Amino acid sequence: MTPRPSLFKVSNGLATLGPDGAAILRLLERRIGLWAGEIGAQEFIYAPLQRVENLSRIDYFLNFPHLGTLVAPIARDQLKANYGNARELHSICCGHLADAEYALPSAACYSVYFDMEGTRLDKAVYVTTVQRCYRNEEAYTGLSRLWGFQMRELVCVGGSEEVQAHLRNFRGKVQEFMARLDLPVEVTVASDPFFDRSSARAAMQQVFPVKEEFVYGGSVAIASVNFHRNFFGEKCRITLPDGQPAFTSCVAFGLERWLHALTDRYEGDAQRILGALEGALA
């Protein structure tokens, strides 16, 4: 079924949301915003780019090099010779680009840990943020797999018990919300290699999973709960009162993927979707 233009349109992994699609996401954001308020999460808006050196420090290019989208300007020595004229361009030659020192984010929570670098905590910290994220996939499929998309996260940084309680709390809340929306999902164990796959930590992940996904339609993860142990605390020197590295966890929502699931579930009827969301929020 082809959704109405008022919901969305997608081309080459890039989506444009129409008025109805935007209204649906606003209601979804309201629900997440209320959850953020319940835990006292502070909202941050981070820079739209992340430094390559920061990403390298958290082993991004060891584990996710295939997803990266780098940002590089046209080299100054190429500007005068090859640009500033009226000819039509369809791409920029990679040989004309300067070195890429920045990348587009592929996950919203990384910015939280980079921003907290060198911090010693007195108590657990809760942060919420939404960020436009980018993942260089081999193929794109409607709203379910995009190059550029919005990710809303609820992050906890603190002791091990606190960050795990954060996930237990929201695992139940998200499941209850989905049930109220009559949105059938399966909770599945997944993996996110925040560390070398050959390490002892990677082996431990098989015994104590670090990521669970809420999967719609058998293949589309629309939300996830993620326990990173003290990986980001170590890498970004975020410490607890006793000087030990902090633990982190996050609850992540792929906003366009929610729109995909709701559109599929309610057969592209924006009014039914809006009604279901308003009912679930009541």
N, C-alpha and C positions, 0 to 999 in steps of 0.2 A: 504494500500500500504506500503511495506517495504522499508524505505529509503536506499539509497546506503551507503555502509560503509564509503565512502569518506565524507558523511555528519555527521553521528553520530551513536553511538550504546549506548544502555542503559541496565544496569543490576542492580537490587535491588535498584533502586532510584539513581544510580550513572551513570553519562553520560561521555562518551569519544567522543570528537568532532574530526572528521577527517579533512583533509586539506580544503575541501570545506566548512565545517561547521565553521572552524576557520576563513576562509576568509570572510564569511558572517558576523560573529560577529565583525570582524575588521572594516568592512564598517559601520555597525550599530554604533559602538563606535566612528567612525569618525563623524557621524551626531551629536551624543550627545556631543562630544568634541567641535564641532563648536558652539553648543548652550551654552556650558559652557563658551567659550570664549566671547560670546556676552554679558553675564552678569558679566564678570570679575571674575568668580569663580576660586578660587585657588584649585589645586588638592592635596589631601592628600592620603597617603597610610598608613593605620592604622595596628596595631598589629593584628595577626590572631585569638587572643583569647580575651575574655572579662571577667572581674572579676565578680564572682557571687555576691559579695557585691554591685557592681555598678548596676547590673541588678535588684537586689532586691530593690534598692533605687528607681527605676522607675516602681516598681510594676510588674515586668516581671513575677515573680513566682505567683502572684495573678491572672494575666490575661492570661498568655501563658505557664503554666508549662508543658503542653502536647507537646509543640514544642521543648523544650530544649534538646540539646545534650551536655552532660557534659564531661569534660576532666579530667582524674585522672591517675596518674602514678601507677605502681605496688608498693605496700608498701615495704619499705626497708627490713622489717623483713620477707617478703615472698620471696625475690629474691634468697637467697642462698638455701632455703629449696625446692623451687618448680620450679626454672628457671635456665637457664644456661646449660641445657642439650639438647640432640638432638631429644627429643620426638616431635611428630607433635601436633600442637595446632590448634583448630578451634575457641576457645574463651578463655577469661580470666575470671576466677571466680570473681564475684563482691566482695566476701569476701577477695580477695587478693589485692584489690585496696585501695589506700590512699584516704582521703577525697578530693572531687572535689572542688577546689577553683576557677576554670575557666570554661568557657563554650564557645562553638563555636558560632559565631554570627548567629542570625536568621534574622537580618536586618542590612543594612550597615549604616544607619544614626545614630544608637545609639552611635557609636564610635565618631562621630562628637561632640555630646553633652557631652560625658564623657571627651573628649580632651579639651573642652572649659570650663570645670567646674571652677567656681569662677571668670570668666571673666566679666569685665564691658565694654560694647561696646560703641564706639564713633559713629558708624554708622552700617548699616546693613552689615552682612558678608555673602558671598556666597561661598560655598564649594562644590566640586564634589569629589566623591570617588567611587571606585568599590571594592567590597569585596566578597569573597567566603562565602556564607551563608548556613546554615543547618537548616532543619526543620524536626522534628521527626513526620512524618505523619502516619496515620493508614494504608495507602496504597499508592503506587506510580504508576504513569501512564506516561510512555514515558517521553518526555521532558516537559509535561504540569504539572507534579507534581513530583519533585525530592527531594531527601534527601539533596544533595549538589548542589548548583547552584550559578551563578554569578549575583549580583545585582549592577547596576550602579545607583547612586542617585545624584540629584542636590538639594542642601539644602540651605535654606535661614534662617538666624537667625537675628531678628531685631524687629521693631515695628509691630503692628498688620496689619496696612495698607500695609506695605512693604512685609510681608510674604504672605498676601492674593493676592497682585498684582503679586507676583512670580507665584502663582498657576494659576491665570487667564491667564497670559502670556503663560505659557507652556501648559495649556489645549488646547489653540488654535493651538500652534505650533505642538503638538503631533497629533492632529486631522488632520491638514493639511498634515503632513508627511505621515500618514496612508492613506489618500486619494490619495496621489501621488503614493503610493505603491499598490493602488487598494486592500487594506487590510480592509475588512469590520469589523467594531467593533461597539459595543454598549457601551455608557457611562452609567454606573449604579452607584447608591449610595450604598456604602458599609459601614461597621463599623470596626473600629480597637479599641478595648477597652484599650486605654492608661491610663484608670482610672477605679476605681471600678464601675462595671455595675449598682450598686444600688445608686450611688451618684447623686447629683443634676447635675453634669456635664454630666453624662451619659444620663440623661433625656433631657438635652439641646441638645445633639447630634441628637436626633430625629427631633428637630426643625431646627437645623443648622448643616447639615452633615459635618463631618470632613474628609471624604474619598470618592473619586470617582475613579472608576476603568474603564479601557478601556478593554472590554471583547470581545475576539474573539471566534467564534463558540458557543456562548451561555454559555460558562462555564470557559474559560481560561482567567484570567486577565493578560495581558502582560505588562501593565503599570498602574500607579496610581498617583493621586495627593492627598496630605495628609496635612491637617491643624491640628496642635497639640495644637493650642491656646498657653497658656504660661505654659503648663504642664512641658516640659523639662527645661524651664527657671527656674521654681520654684525648681524642683528636683535637678538640677545641678548648681543652684545659678549663672545663666547667667543673667546679668542685663543690662538694658538700661541706658542711661545717667542720668535719673531721679531716678535711683535706683530700678525701678520696674522690675519684671521678664520679660525677653525677650520672644517673641513669636517665633515659629518655623514652617516651612513647608518644605515639600520635594516632589520632583518628582522622582518616582522610576521606573526603567526598569528591568524586569526579562529577562536577555539576552537569556537564553535557551528557555524561553517561546516565545520570538520573533522568534527564529529559528523554534520552533514547528509551529507557525502560518504561517510563510513564506513557510515552507516545505509543509504544508497542502494546502495552497492557490495555490502554483505553482507545485503541484503534484510531489514533490521530485526532481525537475529539478534544480540543483544548478546553472547552467548557466542562467536560466531565473530569478532566485532569485537575482543573482549578477547583472544582467542587470537591473532589477527593482530598486535595491538599488542605482546603479550608476546613473540611470536616475533621481531618486528622489533627489539625492545629487547635480545634475547639476544646 
